């Protein structure tokens, strides 16, 4: 019998349950934080060790996918702690 694995993403006391790693959800968190903090593309790029052009794509929503490595660097540079919860088996 098939079972689904559920992953939880914890951000700002909010839990987002998903059946897989969702780069779109992580991107939304990054976009929200960029806007909230008012950080410049150049400053964030320097902290996250990437290009300002890449940050600009993220900010504008032109980047539709983000790898876990880039997501980790962005979140750390923004000072955001996101916990990807442990896998749990659902009945």
C-alpha positions in Angstrom: 0.0 0.0 0.0 1.3 3.4 -0.9 2.1 6.0 1.6 3.0 9.7 1.2 5.9 11.4 2.8 5.2 14.8 4.3 7.8 17.5 4.8 7.3 20.6 6.9 8.8 23.9 6.2 8.9 26.1 9.4 9.1 29.9 8.7 7.9 32.7 11.0 6.0 30.3 13.3 4.1 29.1 10.2 4.2 25.5 9.1 3.9 24.7 5.4 3.4 21.0 4.8 4.3 19.7 1.4 4.9 16.3 -0.2 8.2 17.4 -1.7 10.9 20.1 -1.5 9.2 23.1 -3.0 11.6 25.6 -4.4 8.6 27.9 -5.2 7.7 28.1 -1.5 11.3 28.8 -0.6 11.5 31.5 -3.3 8.4 33.2 -1.9 10.0 33.3 1.5 13.2 34.8 0.0 11.2 37.4 -2.0 9.2 38.3 1.1 12.4 38.8 3.2 14.1 40.8 0.5 11.2 43.2 0.4 10.8 43.3 4.2 14.4 44.0 4.8 14.8 46.5 1.9 18.2 45.0 1.1 19.8 46.0 -2.2 20.6 43.4 -4.9 24.3 44.3 -4.7 24.4 43.9 -0.9 22.6 40.6 -0.8 24.7 39.3 -3.7 27.8 40.1 -1.8 26.6 38.3 1.3 25.2 35.3 -0.6 28.2 35.0 -3.0 26.2 35.3 -6.2 25.5 38.0 -8.8 23.3 41.0 -8.3 21.6 40.1 -11.6 20.5 36.7 -10.0 19.1 38.6 -7.0 17.3 40.9 -9.4 15.7 37.9 -11.1 14.6 36.6 -7.7 13.2 39.9 -6.7 11.2 40.3 -9.9 9.9 36.7 -9.8 11.7 36.0 -13.1 13.6 33.1 -11.5 11.1 30.2 -11.1 13.4 27.7 -9.5 16.1 27.7 -6.9 18.5 24.9 -5.9 19.0 24.0 -2.3 22.5 25.4 -2.2 21.4 28.9 -3.5 18.4 28.8 -1.2 20.6 28.1 1.8 23.0 30.9 0.9 20.2 33.4 0.4 18.4 32.5 3.6 21.6 32.7 5.6 22.5 36.1 4.0 19.1 37.4 4.9 19.4 36.0 8.5 16.4 33.8 8.1 16.1 30.5 9.7 14.0 28.0 7.8 13.7 24.4 9.1 12.8 21.7 6.7 11.1 19.2 9.0 11.8 15.5 9.2 10.1 13.1 6.9 7.0 11.6 8.4 5.0 8.7 7.1 1.3 9.3 6.8 -1.2 6.4 6.9 
